[in-house]
Amino acid sequence: MEIIIRRAVEQDCPRLLELIRELALYEKAPQEVTVTLEHFRESGFGPSPVWWAFVAEQDGRVEGFALYYIRYSTWKGQRMYLEDILVTEKMRGQGLGKLLLDRLILEARERKLQGIVWQVLEWNEPAIRFYEKYQAAFDPQWVNCSIDV
């Protein structure tokens, strides 16, 4: 089984949206995915991209992805924000997640970013165990906030 980790290209957008919907279903919130393919594509591959991604491909099919953007911390400077990382259910346990996260770490170093941050649901034990292998710091002091406009 040959796995290829590569940068996402515009033609990957429909498949990435399929995987985003799979992730939302896993996270018990399928109704929350409201982004259109057009908006998603424009946001990643239009004149001013706001997100980038790597994909894990097996036999020409995208079976996982890691999507990120750059955020700014007034305390730390530029940091990578890992919005989503997903490996399809059938491919979990095959090392794709490790390949993707290792590629993100390399990308952050190449961009001279000050680190990588992300969120994980407190009940997602498999993801937490995965991140613990990287000695990730978990911070229970911060509360998520958002406003819909």
Secondary structure, DSSP 8 states (H G I E B T S, - for coil): --EEEEE--GGGHHHHHHHHHHHHHHTT-GGG----HHHHHHHHHSSS---EEEEEEETTEEEEEEEEEEEEETTTEEEEEEEEEEE-GGGTTSSHHHHHHHHHHHHHHHTT-S-EE----TT-HHHHHHHHTTT----TT--------
